[in-house]
């Protein structure tokens, strides 16, 4: 099955490896997915939707970390941010919880990855559908998404 995220990476000539896993939605977490895939938590990334006024921003952090909203707001040059509510994810971001990928996001004013990403040549991100991850080159992905890299997680 090809997801929109995969199709977009194909169009951008970005190579990726599909990683499939099976997990109950009520047991889903980034750490659980990392465990199933046998990957380091710091190399597996979760994509978070944030909102300021009516603008949607995307922040991508390792599953082991917690987003610092104040650092993130400073990194994006906005006064404050709040998480997109789970019920609004599909409408605002284009994905449901557990399948949010930084590739193919519906609306976004900017994408920022936590600087932990600089420690990994390849990373795992959501493939845009529940149960599908993608292993991609960090540099190619950052370039393709025109993403910034900043310190945005809690110490």
N, C-alpha and C positions, 0 to 999 in steps of 0.2 A: 504494500500500500504506500503510495506517495502522498505525503502531506504537502500543504502549501509551503511550509518552511523548506522542505526538500526541493520542491520545484524552484523556489527562489534561489536557493544555493546552486542548483543545477544551472539556472540562467546566468548566475554570476561566475560560473565555472569554479566553484568552491568545492573541493573534495570533502567527503564526509563518510563516516562509517555508521551504519544504522545499528543501534543497540536496543534490542527488544527485551522487555521484562513484563512480568505479570504480578500484579499486586491488587488487593482489594482497595477500593477507594477510601474506605474508612481507616485503613492502615497506612495510607500514603503519606510519605514524608521524603524530603530530599535524602536524608540519611538512609532510610530504608531502601530507596532506589540505588544509592551508591553501594550499599551492602549487597543487593541482588546482582549488581553489575561487577562487583569485586573491584571497585575504584576508590581511590583516596577521596575523602570528603572535600578536601581543598581543591581538587581538580574537577569536581562536579558542581555545576552552577544552576542556581534558581533565578528565575526572571520575575521581577516584581513590578507591578504597575503602581505608579504614584500620581497624585493629582495636585495641581496648584491652580486655583480658580477653575477654568474650564480646560486647562492644558494637561495632557497626559505625558508623563515621563516614564522611561523604563530604566530600572536599575538592576544590574546583574551581579550577584554575589555568590560566594561558595556556599554550599548547603550547610557547612559547619559554622557559618557566621550569621550575625544579626545586623540588620541595617540600622544605621544611626541616622534618623531623619534630619537632625540638625546639620550634620556633616554633609548629607546628601543635598539638602537645600542650598547650602553654601556652594557646593560643587556645581550645582545647576544654576546658580545666580538667581534664586527665587527666595522670597521671604520665608515661606513655610511649605511643607508638603504633608499629605496624608495618603495612606494606602488606599488604593482602589478597593472598594468593598467587593467581596467574593461574588455577590449577586450581580455586580456591574461589570465584572471582568469581560464577559463575552461581548457586551455592548460597546465598551470603551476600548478594550485591547484586542478583541477578536479571538480570544482563547478562553477556555474554561480552566478552573483550578486544576493543577496537575498536568497541564499541557501547554502552559504559557512559554512560548519561545521568544527570544529576542529577534528572531527572523520572521518577518511578515506581520509585525504588529500593526493593527488597524490604524491607530493614531499615535503619533508620538512627537514631542517637541525636542526630544533628545534622548540618547542612550548613553549611560555611563556604567562601566564595569569597575568593580573594586580592584584596587591595585594588587591584590593577591594573585590576580590572573597573570601577572608578569612572571610568576614563579613556575608557570606550566606552559610548555610548548603546545600541547594539545589539551583540550578541555571537553567536558561533556555538557551539553545543553539539552533542553527538551526539544523533541522533534516536531512539536506542534500537535500531537495527539497523545492521549493517555496510553502509557505502555511503550512509548517510543522515545529513545534518546539518540542524540547524534554526537559522535566524537569528531571534533573539527580542529583545525589548526587555529590557535589563538590569533596569530598575526593576520591570517587571511580573513577570519571572522571580524576582527576589529576594523580592518580596512573596509570590508564589504559593508558593515553597518555604519561606518563613519562614527564609531563610538569613541568616547573619551574614557580615560582610565584615571581614577582618583581614589583617594582613601575615603570610603563611605560606610565602613562598618564600625561597630562598637569595639572598643579595645578589650 
